[in-house]
Amino acid sequence: MGEREQQTVLITGASRGFGKEAARLLASRGHRVIATMRNLEMLDEVRAGLEGQIEGLRLDVTDAKSVAAAVGQALARHGAIDAVVNNAGYGLFGPVEDVSEDEVSRQFNTNVFGTWRVCKALLPAMRERREGLIINVSSTGGRIAGPLMGMYSATKYAIEALTEALRYELIPYGIRVVCLEPGMYKSDWQTASLDVAEAVRAGRSAYAQRVEAQLTAFRARAQTRPGSFAVAAAIVEIVEHPKPPLRWPVGEDAMEILPLRLRSSDAEWEARMTQGPYFQVKE
Ligand SMILES: NC(=O)c1ccc[n+]([C@@H]2O[C@H](COP(=O)([O-])OP(=O)(O)OC[C@H]3O[C@@H](n4cnc5c(N)ncnc54)[C@H](OP(=O)(O)O)[C@@H]3O)[C@@H](O)[C@H]2O)c1
C-alpha cells in the first residue's frame, strides 16, 4: 500500500467485537490504527501480530477529559487523523416503562453523547485540513424500533439524525460522514455487554414474561449469526471508498429488512411485528 493510501484511523470501543475486528483488519491492510478502549488490558490481544500497525490509547467516551486527552495525544503523535470510527456502544434492554433515569442517562451518554464528544474533539483538525472521514456506528435499530429496545433504538435514531446533519454541515469542508447500519452479529453485545434493566432483573417488571420470551429468542438468534468480521470488512470498504454514501447497511438481515420496512405501510409493518415472541405470551 502506498503512502497516500495509508490512512490513520482512530476507533472507539476497540477492545472487543466490531471495534477489535475492524482494528485488526484495517491494520492487516496497511492502515495505521489507534485502537482506543476504556481499559488497556485488552490491547495485547487486539494487536497481537500487528504491533507495528496498531497502537492503543485509553478513551472512555463518557468522559470528556478522556476524549480530549486521547485525541490530543493521537494528533500530537500523528499530525492528522484521517478517519474515526465511533463504534463504542451497548444496548439497554427493557420496557420503556421500566428503565430508570440512570439507565437511560448512561445509555444516551455512551451511545449518543460519546459519539458527539469524539466528533467535537476531532473536527477542528479535520476541518483545518479540509479532509477526513467520520463513521458513526448505528444499527438496523436506528431505522426500525421494536419492543424492549426502545431506548437503545432511540440512541441509534439519534445517531442517524446527528450523522445526517453532520454530513451536510461538513460537505463544504471536504469531510465525509457515514452511518454504518449493521444487522445482528454475534458478539458480547447480546450477552455480557447487554444491560438488562434492573427492574427486570430484580423481578419488579410487569412485563417479565414478555422480556423473558423476547430475550431468549433474541439471544438464540444471535447464536446463529456470524461474528464481527463482515462489519469489520464494511468499515475497511468505507475507509478506502473515495465517496461513501450517507448510509451503509451491512448484513443480509439488514439488506432484507430495511428496504422491506420502507416499502411497507405502518399497518403492514405492525402486522409483521406482532408475530414476534413478545406477543405470544398469554397473561
Ligand atoms: N452486535 C450487533 O449485533 C450490533 C448490531 C448493530 C449495531 N451494533 C453496534 O455496534 C457497536 C459495537 O458493538 P459490538 O457488537 O462490537 O459490541 P461489544 O462486543 O459488546 O463491544 C462494545 C465495545 O464498546 C465499548 N464501550 C462500551 N462503553 C464504552 C465507553 N463508555 N467508552 C469506550 N468504549 C466503550 C466496549 O468496551 P469495554 O470492553 O470496555 O466494555 C467494547 O469495546 C455498538 O455501538 C453496537 O450498538 C451492534
The ligand as a MOL file (V3000), in Angstrom:
LIG
                    3D

  0  0  0     0  0            999 V3000
M  V30 BEGIN CTAB
M  V30 COUNTS 48 52 0 0 0
M  V30 BEGIN ATOM
M  V30 1 N -23.5480 -6.8700 17.6170 0
M  V30 2 C -24.6190 -6.4480 16.9570 0
M  V30 3 O -25.4720 -7.2490 16.5600 0
M  V30 4 C -24.7720 -4.9870 16.6220 0
M  V30 5 C -25.6900 -4.6480 15.6220 0
M  V30 6 C -25.8440 -3.2950 15.2660 0
M  V30 7 C -25.0830 -2.3310 15.8880 0
M  V30 8 N -24.1900 -2.6920 16.8660 0 CHG=1
M  V30 9 C -23.3960 -1.6060 17.4630 0
M  V30 10 O -22.0400 -1.8090 17.1390 0
M  V30 11 C -21.1820 -1.2730 18.1470 0
M  V30 12 C -20.2220 -2.3330 18.6270 0
M  V30 13 O -20.9590 -3.4290 19.1350 0
M  V30 14 P -20.3130 -4.8780 19.3490 0
M  V30 15 O -21.2680 -5.8630 18.7930 0
M  V30 16 O -18.9020 -4.9140 18.9060 0 CHG=-1
M  V30 17 O -20.4220 -4.9830 20.9570 0
M  V30 18 P -19.3620 -5.4600 22.0670 0
M  V30 19 O -18.6440 -6.6760 21.6080 0
M  V30 20 O -20.1390 -5.5010 23.3230 0
M  V30 21 O -18.3040 -4.2620 22.1110 0
M  V30 22 C -18.6770 -2.9840 22.5630 0
M  V30 23 C -17.4560 -2.1120 22.6880 0
M  V30 24 O -17.8730 -0.8130 23.1430 0
M  V30 25 C -17.0250 -0.4620 24.2130 0
M  V30 26 N -17.6040 0.5300 25.1220 0
M  V30 27 C -18.7680 0.4850 25.8190 0
M  V30 28 N -18.9010 1.5880 26.5730 0
M  V30 29 C -17.7950 2.3510 26.3460 0
M  V30 30 C -17.3410 3.6150 26.8200 0
M  V30 31 N -18.0220 4.3150 27.7290 0
M  V30 32 N -16.1670 4.1140 26.3350 0
M  V30 33 C -15.4490 3.4180 25.4350 0
M  V30 34 N -15.8040 2.1970 24.9880 0
M  V30 35 C -16.9720 1.6870 25.4310 0
M  V30 36 C -16.7290 -1.7670 24.9250 0
M  V30 37 O -15.6080 -1.5970 25.7760 0
M  V30 38 P -15.3370 -2.4870 27.0990 0
M  V30 39 O -14.5790 -3.6930 26.6390 0
M  V30 40 O -14.5290 -1.5890 27.9770 0
M  V30 41 O -16.6810 -2.8340 27.6850 0
M  V30 42 C -16.4580 -2.6530 23.7140 0
M  V30 43 O -15.1670 -2.4490 23.2150 0
M  V30 44 C -22.1300 -0.7420 19.2240 0
M  V30 45 O -22.3230 0.6380 19.0130 0
M  V30 46 C -23.4220 -1.5210 18.9720 0
M  V30 47 O -24.5570 -0.8500 19.4640 0
M  V30 48 C -24.0160 -3.9860 17.2420 0
M  V30 END ATOM
M  V30 BEGIN BOND
M  V30 1 1 1 2
M  V30 2 2 2 3
M  V30 3 1 2 4
M  V30 4 1 4 5
M  V30 5 2 4 48
M  V30 6 2 5 6
M  V30 7 1 6 7
M  V30 8 2 7 8
M  V30 9 1 8 9
M  V30 10 1 8 48
M  V30 11 1 9 10
M  V30 12 1 9 46
M  V30 13 1 10 11
M  V30 14 1 11 12
M  V30 15 1 11 44
M  V30 16 1 12 13
M  V30 17 1 13 14
M  V30 18 2 14 15
M  V30 19 1 14 16
M  V30 20 1 14 17
M  V30 21 1 17 18
M  V30 22 2 18 19
M  V30 23 1 18 20
M  V30 24 1 18 21
M  V30 25 1 21 22
M  V30 26 1 22 23
M  V30 27 1 23 24
M  V30 28 1 23 42
M  V30 29 1 24 25
M  V30 30 1 25 26
M  V30 31 1 25 36
M  V30 32 1 26 27
M  V30 33 1 26 35
M  V30 34 2 27 28
M  V30 35 1 28 29
M  V30 36 1 29 30
M  V30 37 2 29 35
M  V30 38 1 30 31
M  V30 39 2 30 32
M  V30 40 1 32 33
M  V30 41 2 33 34
M  V30 42 1 34 35
M  V30 43 1 36 37
M  V30 44 1 36 42
M  V30 45 1 37 38
M  V30 46 2 38 39
M  V30 47 1 38 40
M  V30 48 1 38 41
M  V30 49 1 42 43
M  V30 50 1 44 45
M  V30 51 1 44 46
M  V30 52 1 46 47
M  V30 END BOND
M  V30 END CTAB
M  END
